[in-house]
């Protein structure tokens, strides 16, 4: 069976003002990086004992800021996976990178040692806007990082763009799209700003000090992105993701296709054997458990059939191709119409889904109101 592996690197130079991910920007002694990777390697060995026969299809280094680490430590973790598991011959190995934390030497080392996909958190192309959201890089650094990566030989590069940011206008977003297209990205992810608790923006919002674009302005930005990117041959294969043909994120597709994956590192989540597990966010606790040769997860949840059906529908509907009725029947031993026959005609009448003989998928309107559609697939 093909598995994915997600490896969480929780370290950052600075916490972005909107970020509530499991990460720390505290200044740390670099020996902690080494201790952390040693613990990761121990966790990998423990999972090999649980799953000796699986084949790994994708590996994804996320964060935090994985590119903050010395590259030899990243490759040490990668080599531990290679030493313990069989790897698919065309494995996709992604590293998330902040443009302000890479140079040519680091990128060269990563490329030569097996990283074959980069995901750059560019977010915006105006320096003042980047500063407003707490990013540590400049647009010049982003440009240099991408051009260096392309020159070195990376042929699969993704970038993130955000909309609905404080002080952002539609014209600024248009400039960002033009910039991304001119850089010949293979993949573009788009994210609307979400205000989360325990973030800089969350605190400013509560104090009435965060000035955001209006709902209409944010909707115009969303509409621009979803209408323009396909014109440049970026196919919308998922609600927030656009790719040139053949460059879809295989790792993320595996999530949406209900495939199993191991989550390694502090704060990581895994999913296998209809079970979700979560590791502790506390880095010291994570390292201690791994060093004691104890699988470090602190939370374990069995996904019952009701939750599995609901999640399968939510995740499938995120993808452009939607719910495959035959796969649904194979997984759950029933036709989808027998469970959702009452709601499907209403969703179709409202222009939110298209229901064909083989698939149920969201319309462009349905993608805009995805959460509303997903809520209809909750079972009583």
C-alpha positions in Angstrom: 0.0 0.0 0.0 1.2 3.5 -0.8 1.7 5.9 2.1 2.6 9.5 2.3 5.0 10.9 5.0 4.6 14.4 6.4 7.6 15.7 8.4 7.0 18.7 10.6 9.8 21.2 11.2 8.4 23.6 13.9 11.1 26.3 13.8 10.8 29.8 12.4 12.8 33.0 12.4 9.7 35.0 13.0 6.1 34.0 13.4 3.9 35.5 10.6 1.2 37.7 12.0 -1.6 35.4 10.7 0.0 32.1 11.6 -1.5 29.7 14.2 0.4 26.6 13.0 2.5 24.5 15.3 5.7 26.5 15.2 8.0 28.5 17.4 10.0 31.6 16.7 11.9 31.5 19.9 15.7 31.9 19.5 17.1 28.4 20.0 20.5 26.9 20.3 21.2 25.2 17.0 22.1 22.0 18.9 18.3 21.7 19.4 18.0 21.4 15.6 20.3 18.3 15.7 18.5 16.8 18.7 15.2 17.3 16.9 16.3 15.6 13.8 17.8 12.7 15.8 14.4 12.3 17.5 12.7 12.3 14.1 15.1 9.6 12.9 14.1 7.5 16.0 10.4 8.1 15.3 10.9 6.9 11.7 12.6 3.7 12.9 9.7 3.1 15.3 7.1 3.5 12.5 9.1 1.1 10.3 8.5 -1.6 12.9 4.8 -0.9 12.7 4.7 -0.8 8.9 7.6 -2.8 7.5 6.0 -3.4 4.1 4.6 -0.1 3.0 5.8 1.9 0.0 6.2 5.6 0.3 4.7 7.6 -2.6 5.3 11.2 -1.2 7.3 13.0 1.4 6.5 16.5 2.5 8.7 18.7 4.8 6.3 21.3 6.2 6.4 23.8 9.1 7.2 26.1 10.5 10.0 26.8 8.1 11.9 23.7 7.1 14.4 25.7 5.1 15.6 27.3 8.3 17.5 24.1 9.1 21.0 23.4 7.9 20.4 21.3 4.7 22.4 18.3 5.9 19.9 17.9 8.8 17.0 17.9 6.3 18.8 15.3 4.2 19.6 13.2 7.3 15.9 12.9 8.0 15.2 12.1 4.3 17.9 9.4 4.4 16.4 7.9 7.5 13.1 7.4 5.5 15.1 5.9 2.6 16.9 3.5 5.0 13.7 2.3 6.7 11.0 2.2 3.9 10.7 1.3 0.2 10.3 4.4 -1.9 8.2 4.7 -5.0 10.6 5.1 -8.0 9.0 8.4 -9.0 8.5 9.6 -5.4 7.6 13.3 -4.9 9.7 15.0 -2.2 8.6 18.5 -1.3 10.2 21.1 0.9 8.4 24.2 2.1 10.8 27.2 1.9 10.8 30.8 3.0 12.7 32.8 0.3 14.5 34.6 3.1 16.1 31.4 4.4 17.7 29.9 1.3 20.8 30.5 -0.8 22.3 28.9 -3.8 24.5 26.5 -1.8 21.6 25.3 0.3 19.3 24.8 -2.7 22.1 22.9 -4.6 22.7 20.6 -1.7 18.9 19.8 -1.3 18.5 19.2 -5.1 21.5 16.9 -5.3 20.3 14.9 -2.3 16.8 14.1 -3.5 14.4 17.1 -2.8 12.5 17.4 -6.1 9.7 19.9 -5.4 9.8 23.2 -3.6 6.9 25.2 -2.2 7.8 28.9 -1.7 5.7 31.0 0.7 5.8 34.2 -1.4 2.3 35.4 -0.3 2.5 38.9 -1.9 4.9 40.8 -4.2 4.9 44.2 -2.5 7.5 44.7 0.2 5.4 47.0 2.4 2.6 44.4 2.3 5.0 41.6 3.2 6.1 43.6 6.2 2.5 44.2 7.2 1.9 40.5 7.4 5.1 39.6 9.2 7.0 38.0 6.4 10.8 38.1 6.7 11.6 38.1 3.0 11.6 40.9 0.3 10.2 40.4 -3.1 13.8 40.6 -4.5 14.7 37.7 -2.3 11.7 35.7 -3.5 12.7 36.4 -7.1 16.3 35.4 -6.5 15.3 32.2 -4.6 13.0 31.1 -7.4 15.5 31.9 -10.2 18.3 30.1 -8.3 16.1 27.0 -7.8 15.2 27.0 -11.5 18.9 27.4 -12.6 19.9 24.6 -10.3 17.4 22.3 -11.9 14.2 22.2 -9.9 11.4 21.7 -12.4 8.5 21.5 -9.9 8.1 24.7 -8.0 4.9 25.9 -6.2 4.2 29.3 -4.6 1.5 30.5 -2.2 -0.4 33.7 -2.8 -2.7 35.3 -0.2 -5.7 37.6 -0.7 -7.8 39.7 1.7 -4.7 41.0 3.4 -4.7 44.3 5.3 -3.9 47.1 2.9 -4.1 44.8 -0.1 -6.0 46.0 -3.2 -7.2 44.2 -6.3 -4.4 45.9 -8.3 -1.8 44.6 -5.9 -3.2 41.1 -6.4 -3.2 41.4 -10.2 0.5 42.4 -9.9 1.1 39.2 -7.8 -0.6 37.0 -10.4 1.4 38.6 -13.2 4.6 38.1 -11.2 3.9 34.4 -10.6 3.0 33.7 -14.2 6.2 35.4 -15.4 8.2 33.3 -13.0 6.8 30.2 -14.7 5.5 28.5 -11.6 4.3 25.0 -12.0 1.8 25.3 -9.2 0.0 28.1 -7.3 -1.9 27.9 -4.1 -4.3 30.7 -3.1 -5.4 31.4 0.5 -7.8 33.9 1.9 -6.7 35.5 5.1 -8.3 33.8 8.2 -8.2 35.7 11.5 -7.1 33.1 14.1 -6.9 33.4 17.9 -3.5 33.7 19.5 -2.0 35.4 16.5 -0.8 39.0 16.1 -3.7 39.7 13.7 -6.2 38.0 16.1 -5.2 40.4 18.9 -5.3 43.4 16.6 -8.7 42.4 15.2 -10.1 42.1 18.8 -8.8 45.6 19.5 -10.4 47.0 16.4 -7.0 47.9 15.0 -6.8 45.6 12.0 -8.2 47.3 8.8 -9.1 44.6 6.2 -10.5 44.8 2.7 -14.3 44.7 2.7 -16.1 41.4 2.0 -16.9 42.7 -1.5 -13.3 43.5 -2.1 -12.1 40.1 -0.9 -14.7 38.4 -3.1 -13.5 40.4 -6.1 -9.9 39.2 -5.3 -11.1 35.6 -5.1 -13.0 35.9 -8.3 -10.0 37.4 -10.1 -7.7 34.5 -9.0 -10.2 31.8 -9.9 -11.0 33.3 -13.3 -7.5 34.4 -14.4 -5.2 31.5 -13.3 -6.9 29.0 -15.7 -6.3 31.4 -18.5 -2.6 30.9 -18.0 -3.0 27.1 -18.1 -3.2 26.7 -14.3 -5.9 24.1 -13.9 -8.0 24.3 -10.8 -7.8 20.8 -9.4 -8.8 21.7 -5.9 -10.6 24.6 -4.2 -7.4 26.4 -3.3 -4.9 24.9 -5.8 -4.0 25.4 -9.4 -1.4 23.5 -11.4 -0.1 23.1 -14.9 -0.9 19.6 -16.2 1.1 16.9 -14.4 2.2 19.2 -11.6 -0.6 18.7 -9.1 0.7 18.2 -5.5 0.6 14.4 -5.2 1.1 14.6 -1.5 -1.9 16.8 -0.9 -4.0 14.8 -3.4 -3.4 11.8 -1.2 -5.0 13.6 1.8 -8.0 14.5 -0.3 -8.2 11.0 -1.7 -8.5 9.5 1.8 -5.1 7.8 1.6 -3.0 6.9 4.7 0.0 9.0 5.8 2.4 9.1 8.7 2.8 12.4 10.5 6.3 12.8 12.0 7.6 15.5 14.3 6.3 17.8 17.0 2.7 18.8 16.4 2.3 16.5 13.4 -0.9 14.6 12.6 -1.1 11.1 11.0 -3.8 9.0 9.6 -3.7 5.2 9.1 -5.9 2.1 9.7 -8.9 4.5 10.2 -7.1 6.1 13.1 -5.9 9.7 13.5 -3.0 10.4 15.8 -1.4 13.6 16.9 2.1 14.3 18.3 2.7 16.7 21.1 3.5 20.3 20.1 6.0 20.7 22.9 9.4 20.1 21.3 11.2 18.9 24.4 8.4 16.4 25.2 8.5 15.1 21.6 12.3 14.6 21.8 12.1 13.0 25.2 9.5 10.4 24.1 11.4 9.5 20.9 14.6 9.1 22.8 12.8 6.7 25.1 11.7 4.8 22.0 8.0 5.6 22.7 5.8 6.6 19.7 5.2 10.2 20.8 1.5 10.7 19.9 -0.7 12.3 22.6 -4.0 11.9 20.9 -5.5 8.9 19.2 -8.9 8.9 17.6 -10.7 6.1 15.8 -12.6 7.3 12.8 -15.9 5.5 12.9 -17.9 4.9 9.7 -20.2 7.9 10.0 -17.2 10.3 10.4 -15.3 8.4 7.6 -18.2 8.9 5.2 -18.5 12.6 6.1 -14.8 13.2 5.8 -14.6 11.3 2.5 -17.3 13.5 1.1 -15.8 16.8 2.3 -12.3 15.9 1.1 -13.5 14.6 -2.3 -15.6 17.6 -2.9 -12.6 19.8 -2.4 -11.2 18.3 -5.6 -12.4 19.4 -9.0 -13.3 15.9 -10.0 -15.4 15.5 -6.8 -16.8 12.3 -5.3 -16.2 9.2 -7.3 -19.4 7.2 -6.8 -17.8 3.8 -7.6 -15.0 4.4 -5.0 -17.7 5.5 -2.5 -19.6 2.2 -3.0 -16.4 0.2 -2.7 -15.4 1.9 0.6 -18.8 2.0 2.3 -20.7 -0.8 0.6 -23.6 1.4 -0.4 -24.6 3.9 -3.1 -24.1 7.5 -2.2 -27.7 8.3 -3.3 -29.0 6.0 -0.5 -27.5 8.3 2.1 -27.8 11.7 0.4 -30.6 11.2 -2.1 -32.7 14.0 -0.4 -30.0 16.7 -0.4 -28.4 16.2 -3.8 -31.4 17.5 -6.0 -31.5 20.6 -3.8 -27.8 21.3 -4.1 -28.0 20.8 -7.8 -31.0 23.1 -8.2 -29.2 25.8 -6.3 -26.3 25.5 -8.8 -23.8 24.3 -6.1 -23.1 20.8 -7.5 -23.3 18.8 -10.7 -24.4 15.2 -10.2 -23.4 12.8 -13.1 -23.6 9.1 -13.4 -20.1 8.7 -12.1 -19.2 11.8 -10.1 -20.6 14.5 -7.8 -18.6 17.7 -8.0 -18.8 21.3 -7.1 -19.6 24.1 -9.6 -17.6 27.3 -9.5 -20.3 28.7 -7.3 -20.2 25.6 -5.1 -16.4 26.1 -4.6 -17.0 29.6 -3.5 -19.5 28.4 -0.9 -17.8 25.1 -0.2 -18.4 25.1 3.6 -22.1 25.6 3.1 -22.1 22.6 0.7 -20.0 20.4 3.1 -22.3 21.0 6.0 -25.1 19.4 3.9 -23.1 16.1 4.0 -23.2 15.8 7.7 -25.2 12.7 8.7 -27.7 12.8 11.5 
